[in-house]
Each structure stands twice: as C-alpha cells, then as structure tokens.
Amino acid sequence: AEEVLAHFRDHGVARVVGLAYSHVPEMARELNRFMAELGRAHPDQLIPLGTVLPGEPDAAAIIDEALRLGLRGFKIHCHVQKLGPDDPRLDPLYTRAAEAGVPVVIHAGRQPCLAAYGVDIDRLCSAAATRRALERHPSLTMIIPHLGDDEEAAYFAMLADFPNLHLDTTMLLGGYFPRSVAPALLEEHAERILYGTDFPNLPYEWDRELRWLEANVSASAREKICGANAARLFGAV
C-alpha cells in the first residue's frame, strides 16, 4: 500500500480514494483498522474507505466502528461477496451510510461474469436490481464502478431518476474492451462521473485512461471527473 501511494504521489496524483473489501467473516474489521491507520499516516493523500461482509455476525457493529474510525465510505463487491445490490443483507449498510452521509461504492455490474466466483452473476447483478436498491434507499449516495459494465446505457439512464447515483470509469476507457464509451456521454453527465482505476491490482498502464480523457473530454469535464466530484462526495473539499 505504501508503494502504491508513493507511485501516485511521484506521478502527480494529489488524492487517492482507497478501497478494500472482505470476502469472509471477521475480515472486514481488520481491513477497516488497516485502512484507518493508513489514512492517519497519509492524511493529505489518502481518503480511506471501509467495508463489511453483508450478513456476517456483528455486521452492524462493524459498520459503526468503521465510521468511528473516520472511514469515509464503504466498498462492496457483489461478485466476490456473492450477493446482488438489492439483497436485503445490504439494507443495514445502505441505511447507516445514508444517515452518515457517506457513499457506498458497489461493484454491481454484471462483468466480469466468471465461473470462478461460484455464483450466477447474471442472476444476482443487473441494472434492474440496482434500481430496486435505490428505490428502497433514495437518499443513499451510491457509486457504481466500471460504468455498470455491461449495462452502461441502463446506468446512464438511471442518473435521471436517482440524483445520488454516480458512476466511475474504471477499465471502460482507453480501449480495453470492444465496447466504447461516447465522450459526449461523459460530457453530459460530468458532474456524476468519477475517474476510477484497478491499477495496480491489474497491472496495466497506470495513466492510459487519463490520457484517453485528456484526448477526448473537455478540460472542464475532466476537472470534475478527475477530482472535484470525488472531493465533494467524500468530503475532501
């Protein structure tokens, strides 16, 4: 983690939102303490997020402890944690996050749909399931990574219905996949889009997507996508 932060600092990235997620019971509490310690060590660079395994014993206490530790939101990965975004086990987290005014970053898109996850991703995850979750929790600030891959059009359409919904760009820019994202969509919804990256967990060029944004999106939109939106949502203004 220290090497990751040093890399971004050395390459001109001022602030980083750090994500972690658990996949077995009892893991989240230790991850949250680690993220809090890392945030205290790098207060001007790292915005640390917490996590919880929905439905695990003491989940409510883990959520509250994460907030007391000063973590600025929560990360959920539906594929790894084997649940859909509308699963009732997520309701305590959604409720508490909305009350605290912190975002939930939730990988709710259907891709990658891999057998190795051990669950039927297409059955669990969909834009429709995300819509059901937001209808139950309209005040929740939700961030969907990967622009909701592979239902990008449905997620962009949902922005009109849910003012607290945001999308992040991870891996959907820079030509990694056959599908492409129209720059006009990013311009139109610039206040609701956040830059995201899987680097270094996926060892691709760290700035490839940033270079795509520079070549295809206006400076005013980039200012929002690459910094201002995250600063506003995570209380770093």
Stockholm file with secondary structure:
# STOCKHOLM 1.0

chainA/1-237         AEEVLAHFRDHGVARVVGLAYSHVPEMARELNRFMAELGRAHPDQLIPLGTVLPGEPDAAAIIDEALRLGLRGFKIHCHVQKLGPDDPRLDPLYTRAAEAGVPVVIHAGRQPCLAAYGVDIDRLCSAAATRRALERHPSLTMIIPHLGDDEEAAYFAMLADFPNLHLDTTMLLGGYFPRSVAPALLEEHAERILYGTDFPNLPYEWDRELRWLEANVSASAREKICGANAARLFGAV
#=GR chainA/1-237 SS CHHHHHHHHHTTCCCEEECCCCSSTTHHHHHHHHHHHHHHHSTTTEEECEECCTTSTTHHHHHHHHHHTTCCCEEEEHHHHTCCTTCGGGHHHHHHHHHHTCCEEEECSCCSCCGGGSSCHHHHCCHHHHHHHHHHCTTCCEEEGGGGTTCHHHHHHHTTTCTTEEEECTTTSSSSSSSCCCHHHHHHTGGGEECCCCTTTSCSCTTHHHHHHHHHSCHHHHHIIIIIHHHHHTTCC
#=GC SS_cons         CHHHHHHHHHTTCCCEEECCCCSSTTHHHHHHHHHHHHHHHSTTTEEECEECCTTSTTHHHHHHHHHHTTCCCEEEEHHHHTCCTTCGGGHHHHHHHHHHTCCEEEECSCCSCCGGGSSCHHHHCCHHHHHHHHHHCTTCCEEEGGGGTTCHHHHHHHTTTCTTEEEECTTTSSSSSSSCCCHHHHHHTGGGEECCCCTTTSCSCTTHHHHHHHHHSCHHHHHIIIIIHHHHHTTCC
//
